[in-house]
Amino acid sequence: MRLNLIPLGTSAGRPTLSRGASALAVVTEGAWVLCDCGEGAQIAALRAGLSLSRLDAVLITHLHGDHFNGLPGLLGTLGLEGRQRPLVVAGPPGLTALLQHLERAGSLGTGDMEVRVLEQQGNGGEVRIEGSQFLVESRPLAHRVPTYGFRVALPDRAGTLDVARTDAAGVPRGPLLADLKAGRPVTLADGRVVGPEGLVGPRQRGPAMAYALDTVPCPSAVDLGRGVDALVHEATYEDARAALAHERGHSTGVEAARIAAEAEAAGLVLTHFSPSVDGAALADEARAIHPRIIAAQDLAEIPL
């Protein structure tokens, strides 16, 4: 199984003609999760060819409008479509009260769909999405309001089966090989018990990504990005305006690269660009610190 990232909105503060408000789809076969849900996120998802019915969860970093304002409309659409299975919505403290207020005002229209709101507290932790293959964790970030970043991964995969060795061990091809690959010993027709040791390689780590918006540089961003295939990190300003970035609770592209390098993330995806900056230029500025950097563009898919 693979993970693909589809930026649905890469602008900071407000949408522009070329960049939507913050939103990112993390996609695997048959399912996806949405990180942030700025204005226009559901339209961008449809343009990207994503099925709203296959959405497992929405992960809201914080309640600033450019990260949240698309959520009521998305929930209303799912309600109109008659979705039956629950939708997990994870986010910071205050999310439940805000959605309840919108519901009382008649602004959600979720119908019979259950919305399971999981407010993150303290140091964060596991975000459980029942029935989903996604493994999600949260960590607090350093912004002007309560903010949480997220790590999204798929489960580790079984090691590679050495068929030549199983043949030599006398294991017939068929269901017994699947048991060995899953790490279980098998009993052969002659009564011998054969274990997976020496026949199956080490387990392979599942693909993982981390999402850190909005934040000044902080240790939690490093924790989220530790060893991931891609760290998606905000880069609101160029490094010459680092003081302004910090004043407003944000980071520069160079600082995002330092976070990715410290975390030993394989790749860095910059996003959340101020309308006053050029994303490609920010990426160029940061490549001296981390060599594998992509400046996110709306709807430009990034395979991991």
PAKETI-974126 format. One record per residue: residue in one letter; x, y, z of N, C-alpha, C in turn. Coordinates in steps of 0.001 Angstrom, whole numbers, padded with zeros to 6 digits, always signed. Example, Ala and Ser with C-alpha at 12.3 -4.5 7.8 and 13.67 -1.06 7.14 Angstrom:
<atoms>
A+013190-005690+007800+012300-004500+007800+013200-003300+007800/S+012850-002250+007080+013670-001060+007140+012900+000030+007870/
</atoms>
This chain:
<atoms>
M+000845-001193+000000+000000+000000+000000+000883+001247+000000/R+000413+002259-000700+001175+003491-000810+000361+004662-000275/L+001063+005738+000019+000425+007002+000354+000736+008012-000740/N-000261+008762-001130-000077+009899-002024-000598+011144-001321/L+000059+012247-001535-000388+013531-000999-000946+014368-002145/I-002104+014957-001920-002679+015873-002906-002969+017198-002213/P-002156+018218-002438-002461+019534-001870-003759+020080-002473/L-004702+020404-001628-005978+020958-002082-006048+022463-001881/G-005160+022979-001061-005081+024417-000826-003766+024732-000154/T-002987+025656-000737-001615+025896-000263-001347+027347+000126/S-002406+028138+000217-002229+029553+000540-002373+029788+002037/A-001736+030830+002531-001836+031219+003936-002806+032375+004087/G-003674+032268+005070-004549+033377+005420-005800+033497+004582/R-005648+033452+003282-006792+033626+002388-006494+032945+001066/P-007535+032520+000352-007285+031933-000964-006900+032994-001979/T-006202+032568-003014-005874+033441-004136-006414+032793-005408/L-006183+033418-006539-006662+032846-007795-005968+031528-008123/S-004750+031320-007615-004011+030098-007929-003855+029156-006747/R-004162+029615-005546-003990+028786-004354-005221+028875-003473/G-005755+027709-003087-006868+027674-002154-006392+027778-000720/A-007358+027906+000200-007032+027910+001626-006596+026510+002057/S-005975+026432+003225-005255+025231+003648-006107+023961+003621/A-005611+022949+002920-006211+021619+002900-005254+020681+002183/L-005169+019447+002685-004283+018449+002089-004943+017084+002215/A-005021+016344+001109-005540+014980+001128-004384+013996+001247/V-004514+013040+002166-003562+011935+002306-004307+010690+001841/V-003854+010100+000745-004660+009131+000009-003957+007782-000068/T-004718+006715+000152-004271+005373-000153-005391+004688-000913/E-005181+003454-001308-006170+002757-002129-007499+002636-001382/G-008539+003255-001929-009884+003112-001392-010227+003996-000224/A-009317+004864+000226-009615+005692+001396-008682+006892+001433/W-009106+007925+002173-008252+009089+002362-008659+009838+003607/V-007736+010649+004113-008037+011567+005208-007703+012972+004736/L-008364+013944+005339-008195+015346+004976-007545+016090+006124/C-006402+016706+005867-005732+017536+006850-006113+018992+006593/D-006821+019560+007531-007392+020905+007433-008455+020969+006339/C-009345+021940+006493-010483+022027+005582-010833+023495+005380/G-009922+024198+004720-010174+025599+004423-011277+025766+003390/E-011664+026990+003175-012695+027322+002193-012378+026701+000831/G-013361+026008+000259-013196+025417-001059-012564+024044-001078/A-012315+023448+000094-011617+022159+000130-012405+021069-000575/Q-013727+021039-000376-014483+019940-000987-014534+020075-002513/I-014551+021290-003019-014522+021476-004477-013178+021007-005024/A-012095+021369-004335-010770+020932-004769-010664+019412-004725/A-011253+018783-003698-011220+017326-003605-011922+016688-004798/L-013050+017249-005192-013765+016714-006352-012940+016900-007621/R-012295+018033-007757-011434+018263-008920-010255+017297-008952/A-009812+016856-007777-008703+015906-007701-009158+014471-007944/G-010454+014272-008122-010974+012937-008370-011195+012113-007120/L-011254+012761-005965-011453+012049-004708-012938+011856-004431/S-013292+010676-003973-014677+010380-003611-014915+010790-002161/L-015866+011670-001928-016159+012095-000563-016657+010933+000286/S-017265+009935-000338-017784+008795+000412-016656+007950+001004/R-015448+008075+000479-014309+007289+000965-013455+008051+001971/L-013924+009211+002392-013204+010011+003377-013365+009382+004757/D-012236+009058+005416-012278+008422+006730-012268+009419+007877/A-011599+010549+007708-011465+011488+008821-011035+012848+008311/V-011347+013870+009108-010862+015228+008874-010042+015626+010091/L-008820+016072+009858-007895+016445+010925-007683+017952+010878/I-008242+018658+011841-008181+020119+011878-007067+020551+012825/T-006102+021299+012317-004988+021718+013165-005423+022760+014195/H-006182+023759+013763-006628+024810+014666-007831+025506+014036/L-008431+026406+014793-009731+026941+014400-009659+028290+013693/H-008498+028679+013189-008458+029847+012312-009211+029527+011024/G-009896+030542+010497-010820+030317+009395-010214+029678+008169/D-008956+030005+007844-008375+029450+006619-008049+027964+006744/H-008243+027408+007939-008037+025975+008149-009345+025254+008477/F-010410+026010+008741-011646+025414+009253-012887+025736+008441/N-012917+026865+007764-014177+027372+007219-014841+026475+006185/G-014093+025540+005590-014709+024627+004642-015402+023444+005288/L-015176+023228+006595-015717+022030+007249-017242+022013+007321/P-017926+023096+007718-019390+023023+007750-020002+022642+006408/G-019469+023193+005320-019996+022847+004007-019749+021398+003655/L-018557+020884+003990-018246+019485+003714-019183+018566+004493/L-019393+018853+005777-020294+018023+006573-021713+018067+006019/G-022140+019242+005564-023468+019361+004981-023609+018537+003711/T-022578+018538+002881-022623+017736+001655-022732+016253+001974/L-021948+015782+002939-022004+014370+003310-023378+014008+003869/G-023982+014944+004622-025328+014705+005121-026342+014618+003999/L-026231+015524+003021-027155+015507+001876-027000+014227+001064/E-025783+013683+001000-025551+012459+000248-026005+011216+000992/G-026444+011382+002244-026965+010257+003005-025911+009329+003569/R-024736+009850+003832-023681+009002+004395-024166+008356+005693/Q-023887+007067+005842-024322+006330+007015-023176+006069+007996/R-021986+005788+007484-020908+005464+008415-020386+006732+009086/P-019910+006607+010323-019450+007782+011063-018250+008438+010389/L-018119+009730+010627-016941+010479+010183-016226+011011+011410/V-014936+010721+011517-014120+011252+012605-013640+012645+012230/V-013821+013585+013137-013271+014928+012984-012425+015200+014225/A-011106+015262+014044-010194+015510+015152-009679+016940+015070/G-009467+017545+016231-008986+018915+016235-008732+019418+017638/P-008522+020706+017794-008134+021282+019082-009332+021447+020006/P-009077+021770+021271-010174+022089+022184-011020+023233+021631/G-012318+023133+021846-013244+024133+021325-013944+023697+020061/L-013439+022649+019414-014048+022183+018168-015461+021672+018387/T-015673+020932+019463-017005+020387+019743-018013+021506+019928/A-017687+022479+020761-018625+023572+021037-018933+024357+019773/L-017934+024569+018926-018143+025319+017697-019094+024578+016761/L-018893+023269+016597-019774+022494+015727-021179+022407+016312/Q-021279+022311+017628-022602+022284+018250-023341+023594+018021/H-022630+024693+018108-023252+025995+017857-023755+026085+016415/L-022939+025631+015472-023356+025655+014072-024553+024739+013832/E-024577+023612+014539-025712+022692+014389-026996+023321+014912/R-026908+023966+016066-028099+024622+016617-028598+025736+015708/A-027661+026374+015005-028039+027462+014093-028535+026935+012748/G-028512+025618+012560-028961+025034+011304-027949+025123+010188/S-026651+025226+010538-025621+025451+009526-024859+024200+009107/L-025234+023019+009652-024488+021814+009314-025273+020875+008406/G-026464+020483+008812-027265+019599+007975-026643+018238+007765/T-026154+017614+008850-025480+016328+008721-026440+015151+008643/G-027726+015385+008808-028698+014306+008679-028455+013204+009691/D-028467+011948+009213-028270+010806+010101-026801+010455+010297/M-025907+011165+009652-024487+010847+009778-023966+011202+011164/E-023271+010263+011783-022642+010525+013073-021291+011203+012859/V-021105+012336+013506-019818+013025+013472-019140+012789+014813/R-018039+012053+014792-017315+011738+016016-016191+012750+016203/V-016403+013698+017081-015421+014758+017305-014438+014298+018375/L-013168+014333+018046-012107+013924+018969-011225+015136+019254/E-011469+015792+020373-010663+016954+020724-009332+016496+021304/Q-008253+017059+020792-006915+016727+021255-006594+017531+022512/Q-005928+016880+023451-005615+017524+024722-004145+017311+025064/G-003581+018246+025815-002236+018075+026341-001208+017788+025262/N-000494+016694+025420+000565+016322+024483+000043+015538+023286/G-001275+015456+023135-001844+014725+022014-001715+013232+022207/G-001708+012489+021113-001621+011035+021200-002324+010387+020023/E-002749+009154+020211-003393+008406+019139-004758+008995+018806/V-005050+009074+017526-006375+009467+017045-006999+008214+016432/R-007954+007625+017115-008508+006346+016684-009602+006558+015641/I-009440+005872+014517-010427+005922+013438-010872+004484+013200/E-011969+004097+013810-012414+002707+013742-012712+002309+012299/G-012239+001118+011949-012482+000590+010622-011579+001153+009547/S-010632+001998+009922-009732+002614+008943-008356+001989+009034/Q-007670+001938+007899-006302+001431+007902-005291+002501+008294/F-005734+003758+008382-004818+004836+008725-004483+004810+010212/L-003208+005042+010524-002738+005199+011892-002389+006667+012088/V-003067+007321+013024-002934+008776+013171-002534+009120+014597/E-001588+010029+014730-001192+010578+016021-001165+012096+015931/S-001322+012738+017083-001269+014200+017126-000220+014661+018122/R+000271+015887+017899+001188+016544+018835+000867+018044+018836/P+001008+018716+019973+000739+020154+020014+001830+020941+019301/L+001419+021967+018585+002356+022869+017925+002342+024227+018632/A+003166+025158+018155+003334+026453+018822+002808+027562+017919/H+001535+027896+018110+000890+028937+017322+000187+029894+018280/R-000554+030834+017732-001209+031848+018570-002461+031324+019261/V-002990+030198+018794-004162+029560+019395-003836+028079+019537/P-004604+027318+020330-004326+025875+020445-004285+025198+019082/T-003184+024515+018811-002932+023946+017486-002279+022577+017630/Y-002700+021643+016791-002131+020294+016804-001706+019893+015401/G-000527+019292+015317-000086+018679+014076-000402+017198+014099/F-000293+016550+012943-000693+015151+012837+000345+014344+012068/R+000456+013093+012450+001264+012105+011737+000304+011038+011221/V+000363+010744+009937-000537+009775+009307+000316+008690+008667/A+000021+007437+008981+000824+006322+008471-000077+005151+008119/L+000482+004216+007377-000141+002928+007133+000598+001869+007930/P-000053+000744+008257+000607-000287+009075+001863-000842+008408/D+002749-001347+009241+003927-002039+008720+003488-003243+007889/R+004309-003584+006922+003989-004696+006037+004864-005898+006351/A+004331-007081+006047+005092-008313+006263+006349-008307+005409/G+007361-008995+005890+008595-009092+005145+008445-009926+003884/T+009460-009886+003051+009440-010614+001786+009668-012107+002026/L+008825-012910+001413+008932-014363+001535+009946-014890+000521/D+010909-015694+000996+011908-016298+000118+011363-017642-000363/V+010753-017640-001536+010080-018840-002029+011081-019956-002294/A+012273-019637-002737+013279-020680-002970+013582-021434-001677/R+013651-020706-000566+013941-021359+000708+012740-022148+001226/T+011537-021648+001008+010364-022429+001449+010243-023706+000624/D+010586-023622-000672+010585-024843-001489+011602-025843-000930/A+012782-025341-000601+013827-026217-000077+013430-026826+001270/A+012637-026079+002036+012187-026581+003333+011010-027540+003205/G+010502-027703+001985+009406-028637+001759+008029-028071+002025/V+007917-026745+002096+006602-026121+002319+005887-026010+000973/P+004732-026669+000826+004030-026592-000459+003486-025195-000714/R+003429-024834-001958+002894-023526-002305+001386-023528-002098/G+000893-022443-001532-000528-022352-001222-000746-021612+000078/P-001817-021956+000809-002179-021207+002029-001096-021197+003095/L-000276-022267+003167+000753-022289+004210+001764-021160+004031/L+002015-020765+002790+002952-019666+002562+002414-018358+003127/A+001114-018167+003023+000511-016956+003584+000670-016926+005097/D+000539-018092+005744+000740-018150+007196+002176-017803+007554/L+003119-018356+006808+004519-018032+007082+004787-016544+006901/K+004272-015981+005844+004496-014551+005576+003924-013695+006695/A+002829-014176+007292+002210-013443+008403+002935-013668+009718/G+004009-014497+009687+004793-014714+010894+004358-015903+011730/R+003495-016751+011178+003003-017898+011935+003699-019187+011491/P+004067-020078+012417+004635-021372+012037+003562-022259+011409/V+003998-023176+010561+003055-024064+009886+003474-025515+010134/T+002475-026406+010096+002722-027834+010265+002557-028523+008921/L+003607-029242+008495+003584-029917+007209+002925-031291+007324/A+002664-031881+006176+001972-033181+006144+002753-034260+006874/D+004088-034147+006912+004897-035161+007600+005058-034883+009088/G+004359-033862+009582+004385-033548+010999+005416-032526+011406/R+006296-032147+010510+007308-031149+010853+006661-029769+011018/V+007169-029018+011976+006729-027640+012190+007802-026709+011654/V+007417-025846+010735+008362-024920+010115+007966-023492+010505/G+008898-022762+011084+008640-021381+011460+009109-020406+010389/P+008751-019148+010515+009122-018148+009500+010577-017717+009558/E+011292-018097+010630+012668-017644+010785+013526-018146+009620/G+014201-017211+008974+015066-017544+007864+014347-017667+006533/L+013023-017679+006567+012242-017801+005336+011556-016490+004960/V+011396-015615+005942+010704-014339+005723+011616-013215+006194/G+011769-012216+005369+012608-011083+005719+011985-010210+006794/P+012706-009218+007276+012182-008328+008315+010971-007540+007821/R+010099-007182+008764+008914-006392+008415+009335-005057+007816/Q+008542-004582+006876+008827-003326+006202+007949-002220+006791/R+008584-001108+007121+007847-000005+007727+006821+000551+006746/G+005619+000779+007242+004591+001371+006406+004913+002824+006088/P+004419+003340+004974+004679+004738+004628+004058+005684+005656/A+004689+006836+005854+004224+007792+006861+004493+009208+006400/M+003621+010110+006825+003808+011539+006575+003437+012302+007836/A+003894+013534+007924+003547+014407+009044+003096+015753+008508/Y+002232+016412+009288+001592+017654+008849+001719+018672+009974/A+002486+019732+009751+002748+020735+010785+002380+022126+010277/L+001126+022515+010496+000595+023851+010175-000299+024248+011343/D-000368+025441+011764+000564+026547+011682+001432+026502+012927/T+002682+026934+012806+003561+026834+013962+004841+027618+013728/V+005413+028122+014814+006809+028523+014793+007629+027250+014966/P+008928+027265+014662+009735+026057+014863+009632+025570+016307/C+009379+024267+016482+009190+023736+017827+009570+022264+017859/P+009918+021718+019038+010315+020311+019149+009228+019347+018697/S+007942+019692+018893+006872+018776+018507+006845+018557+016999/A+007200+019567+016235+007252+019386+014783+008330+018379+014412/V+009444+018409+015143+010492+017415+014917+009990+016028+015277/D+009298+015914+016414+008766+014617+016837+007807+014055+015795/L+006932+014889+015284+005972+014432+014277+006683+013924+013035/G+007724+014623+012635+008388+014317+011380+009490+013290+011469/R+009704+012708+012646+010840+011809+012827+010762+010623+011868/G+011665+010575+010901+011789+009439+010003+010670+009259+008994/V+009813+010264+008803+008700+010089+007863+009195+010172+006421/D+008359+009698+005522+008677+009809+004100+008537+011243+003616/A+007612+011983+004217+007444+013392+003848+006897+014172+005035/L+007572+015251+005354+007061+016222+006323+006449+017375+005547/V+005161+017607+005772+004478+018753+005180+004498+019865+006229/H+005220+020923+005943+005444+021970+006951+005136+023330+006340/E+004562+024180+007143+004262+025532+006662+005539+026302+006361/A+005435+027192+005381+006542+028077+004998+005915+029395+004580/T+005421+030125+005567+004608+031307+005260+005428+032424+004634/Y+006687+032567+005061+007508+033673+004581+008911+033194+004214/E+009621+034038+003458+011033+033792+003183+011849+034140+004433/D+013100+033678+004453+013879+033776+005686+014173+035212+006089/A+014192+036149+005140+014442+037554+005478+013346+038114+006377/R+012186+037487+006367+011080+037965+007214+010800+036982+008351/A+011857+036367+008885+011684+035413+009981+011067+036073+011212/A+011467+037301+011506+010910+037985+012685+009406+038188+012536/L+008977+038576+011349+007542+038734+011103+006828+037398+011208/A+007459+036349+010673+006860+035017+010763+006630+034630+012216/H+007622+034821+013060+007499+034435+014463+006457+035291+015176/E+006436+036569+014861+005450+037474+015471+004029+036985+015198/R+003815+036409+014029+002486+035946+013644+002280+034453+013868/G+003259+033801+014513+003117+032390+014846+003420+031450+013704/H+004340+031842+012821+004624+031043+011628+006114+030760+011485/S+006446+030041+010406+007823+029652+010111+008198+030084+008704/T+009485+030094+008447+009989+030323+007092+010331+028985+006442/G+010581+029008+005149+010986+027793+004458+012301+027245+004970/V+013248+028124+005266+014538+027691+005803+014347+027008+007156/E+013492+027551+007995+013247+026936+009304+012558+025581+009150/A+011646+025467+008191+011012+024174+007927+012055+023147+007502/A+013030+023568+006693+014089+022665+006260+014937+022210+007446/R+015187+023096+008382+015945+022711+009576+015175+021674+010395/I+013867+021862+010513+013032+020889+011224+013115+019532+010527/A+012970+019517+009201+013007+018264+008447+014363+017585+008569/A+015435+018370+008538+016775+017796+008652+016981+017181+010033/E+016557+017890+011082+016708+017358+012436+015888+016093+012622/A+014690+016058+012008+013824+014894+012123+014258+013744+011229/E+015210+013995+010356+015650+013000+009370+014484+012526+008510/A+013618+013471+008154+012536+013181+007225+013112+013009+005829/A+012624+012003+005110+013167+011735+003780+012897+012885+002816/G+011740+013505+002938+011381+014607+002059+010653+015695+002812/L+010634+016890+002248+009952+018045+002842+009048+018666+001797/V+007795+018867+002178+006834+019553+001311+006478+020868+001973/L+006809+021960+001313+006483+023288+001843+005106+023702+001357/T+004349+024339+002250+003009+024809+001901+002654+025990+002788/H+001397+026473+002699+000923+027613+003491+001754+028858+003189/F+001779+029189+001900+002573+030327+001442+001774+031616+001540/S+002394+032643+002100+001792+033970+002044+001583+034364+000573/P+000475+035045+000269+000287+035496-001114+001415+036389-001630/S+002247+036898-000715+003326+037804-001119+004623+037079-001466/V+004649+035733-001377+005896+035022-001642+005721+034053-002808/D+006843+033627-003344+006879+032627-004402+007332+031307-003782/G+006478+030291-003835+006787+029025-003185+008052+028378-003716/A+008251+028417-005021+009440+027811-005612+010710+028503-005119/A+010645+029823-004957+011811+030556-004464+012111+030180-003015/L+011062+029990-002218+011277+029555-000831+011947+028189-000788/A+011518+027292-001667+012120+025959-001709+013586+026049-002108/D+013913+026872-003111+015301+027043-003535+016157+027567-002394/E+015605+028496-001628+016336+029095-000520+016677+028061+000550/A+015845+027031+000682+015991+026077+001782+016763+024821+001404/R+017056+024619+000117+017651+023338-000307+019084+023152+000170/A+019743+024196+000586+021079+024024+001148+021025+023273+002479/I+019848+023255+003110+019686+022608+004418+019101+021219+004272/H+018138+021064+003369+017538+019753+003106+017402+019602+001595/P+017986+018559+001006+018060+018492-000458+016752+018121-001149/R+015858+017437-000437+014649+016935-001091+013444+017763-000649/I+013192+018846-001375+012117+019772-001024+011215+019975-002228/I+009916+019945-001965+008911+020246-002980+008097+021435-002492/A+007898+022409-003350+006965+023500-003071+005595+023044-003545/A+004685+022838-002629+003370+022297-002975+002622+023237-003912/Q+001903+022641-004848+001013+023369-005741-000360+022718-005676/D-001393+023511-005718-002745+022977-005632-002975+021914-006694/L-003451+020760-006246-003865+019631-007094-002694+018901-007748/A-001462+019241-007413-000295+018540-007962+000075+017390-007036/E-000268+016178-007442-000118+014998-006589+001352+014702-006303/I+001609+014271-005046+002953+013940-004605+002963+012500-004098/P+003493+011557-004867+003565+010161-004398+004692+009994-003411/L+004488+009164-002392+005545+008873-001422+006173+007528-001767/
</atoms>
